[in-house]
Amino acid sequence: MIELNRRALITRVGAGALATSQLVRGEPASAALDPKSAPEQMLYCTTRIICSGAAGSWRGTGFIYSFQTGEARVPVLITNKHVVNGAETVAIRLHTNSKSSGAPDGNASILVANDTSGSWVRHPDPNVDLCALPINPVLSAVRPAPFIRALDASLVPSDAQLAELDALEDVLMVGYPIGLSDEANNYPLLRRGITASPPAADFDGRKMFVIDVACFPGSSGSPVFLFNHGAYATRSGTVIGERALLLGILFAGPQYRPDGSIEIREIPTRSVAVPSIEMMTNLGFVIKAAELQPLWLAIVQHYNL
């Protein structure tokens, strides 16, 4: 184990995250929010991911997550493996702030490391569709400074917290369905739904659960939150307040065919004409947030932390 201070983490971990032929383009922002509530904070944790390669161009969703190592933090961009697989270019768009406080006042479009750079770290389980890119170098290079609200382990529910949840809970998904967003303000779209399987149970024996939310191309990699505001029920009674937990990451969903068969497929990253007709079921499969820990251990090993 190599001990690294905060400066070393910023300069070395993920040093290849920023593309060699980087594009950092500043853009003015419209009337951006100074985030106060939990949903407003969520607007600044995600980024639309735009990829291109031999198969054309496609889009997905990623979010910023901060891992803790000692007293230092390592921010990473997290998405699904299938979002970046085969990508020759990967672009993200972050909010920026030219002031020391207050709301963001700009945006920056950035080319980050592509799929062949060796900088992306895959989840060690081939059946878990997660990957991560350490982005300290990106955040350090962009000027004005990026304005982000990184998620962290404090939002990931423990097994005990999951056991306290009901089979049916309110969820909020943040992302870019069919590539849609508020272009002027660089905001993702917030979509509400409910759990379709108990969050504490491993659906079909895998570390995932199901949500009842319309999941369209571009939503791959979207963070899924348990979110309550006002009065909500718990096993101990009714609570007044606000509750937000990171339950997991969207990666796939069942599609229904005219012949009656059902196929479980990755949420597409592009909308294309296909010779068969497949209908969305408005259900999404979500990798449990606890799978972020094995991903972090893979990052530690990959970068020799």
C-alpha positions, 0 to 999 in steps of 0.5 A: 500500500502506497500512502498518498496525500491529497495533492498526490491523489489529485495529480496522480490518480487517474492521470490519464482521465483527461484526454490527450487531445482535450477539449475544454470549452467554456459556455455561459449558463442561464439562470442556474440554481444555488442548490439547497434542497436534496433534489436541487443537489441531485441536479449537480451530481450527474453528467450526460456522457456522449460517446463515439466510435466505430458503431457511431455515436451514443449517449448515457448518464454518469454521476460523480461519486467521492470515495474516501481514502484516509483523510483524502477523497478520490472523485470518480465518474461512474457509469455502466460498462456498456456505456463506454465500451468501444468508445473512441471519444468520451465527452462530459459537460460540467457546471462551472463557477467563476466565483468562490460561492453561490450558483454556477455561472457557466458550463464546460464541455470536456473530452475525457479518457476513452475506452482504450486508454486504460484509465477506466476501471471495470467492476471485477464481477463481469455480471455487474455493469459498472465502471469508473474513471478517476477525474481529479485531473479533470476537476483540477484542469478546468477553469473556471472551477467545476461546480459539482455535488458529489455523492458519497458513502453517507448516502449508501444505505446499510443492510440494516437500513435496507431491511427497514424499507418497505417493498414499495418505496418512492424513488427518484431517477436522475438522468438523460432519457433519449439524450434529453436535458435542459441544455441552457442550464445543463440540467438532467431530468428527474423522474419519479417512480416506485420500487417494483421489488423489495430493495433489500432483496436480491432480485433473481439472486443478483445484487439488484432490484427493480423499479417501476420507472420508464427507462429509455435510451440515454438513462443507462448509468442513472443514479436511483435514489429513495426520496421522501419529502414531508410525511412518509411511512416507516416500520416504526411509524410516520415520519415528517421530514426529508429522506434521501438514499442512493439505492443504486444505478440503472443498467437494464430493463425487460422488453416485451416482444409481440410474440409474448417473449420477454428479453432482459436487455441493457438500457440502450445508449442510442435510438436506432431503427431495428427490424424487430418490434420491442416494447418497453415495459416501464421497468428498470433493473438497478444495481445495488449501491453496495456494489460501489465498494468492490468497484472502489477496491478495483480502483485501489488495485488498478492505481496501486493505492 
